[in-house]
Amino acid sequence: MRSTVTIEKSILDRLLKETRSRTKAAAVKIAINEYLKRKKIEEIMAMKGKLEFDRNEEEIKGHEG
């Protein structure tokens, strides 16, 4: 799906540099995916103490993609 967004040039330039992406679209996709991944981790961590895990935190971090 195509979308049009307005992003400050300085922010987009930094995003391109940080992600080492060749295109703006690729850089934005990386940023969005990273944001969503972090939000999911926050949601899981908020459940700490409410669920039992058979792995410790270091083992779980080792499986992050």
C-alpha positions in Angstrom: 0.0 0.0 0.0 1.3 3.4 -0.9 1.2 6.3 1.6 2.4 9.8 1.6 4.0 11.2 4.8 5.9 14.4 5.5 9.1 13.8 7.4 11.7 16.5 8.2 14.7 16.2 5.9 17.2 16.2 8.8 15.3 13.3 10.4 15.0 11.3 7.2 18.7 11.9 6.4 19.7 10.6 9.8 17.4 7.6 9.4 19.0 6.8 6.0 22.4 7.0 7.6 21.6 5.0 10.7 19.8 2.2 8.7 22.3 2.2 5.9 19.4 2.0 3.5 19.6 2.9 -0.1 16.0 4.1 -0.3 13.7 6.2 1.9 11.1 3.5 1.8 13.5 0.9 3.0 14.7 3.1 5.9 11.1 3.8 7.0 10.2 0.1 6.9 13.2 -0.7 9.1 12.2 2.0 11.5 8.6 0.9 11.7 9.5 -2.7 12.2 12.0 -1.8 14.9 9.3 0.3 16.7 6.8 -2.5 16.5 9.3 -5.0 17.8 10.2 -2.9 20.8 6.5 -2.3 21.6 5.9 -6.1 21.5 8.9 -6.6 23.9 7.4 -3.9 26.2 4.1 -5.7 26.2 5.7 -9.0 27.1 7.9 -7.5 29.8 4.8 -5.9 31.3 3.6 -9.4 31.9 6.6 -10.1 34.1 5.6 -11.9 37.2 2.2 -12.8 35.7 3.4 -15.7 33.6 5.9 -18.5 34.0 8.7 -18.9 31.4 10.9 -21.9 31.0 13.7 -19.7 29.8 15.6 -16.9 31.4 15.9 -13.3 30.1 19.3 -14.0 28.4 18.0 -17.0 26.6 15.0 -15.1 25.3 17.1 -12.2 24.2 19.4 -14.6 22.3 16.4 -15.6 20.1 15.4 -12.1 19.0 15.4 -11.8 15.3 
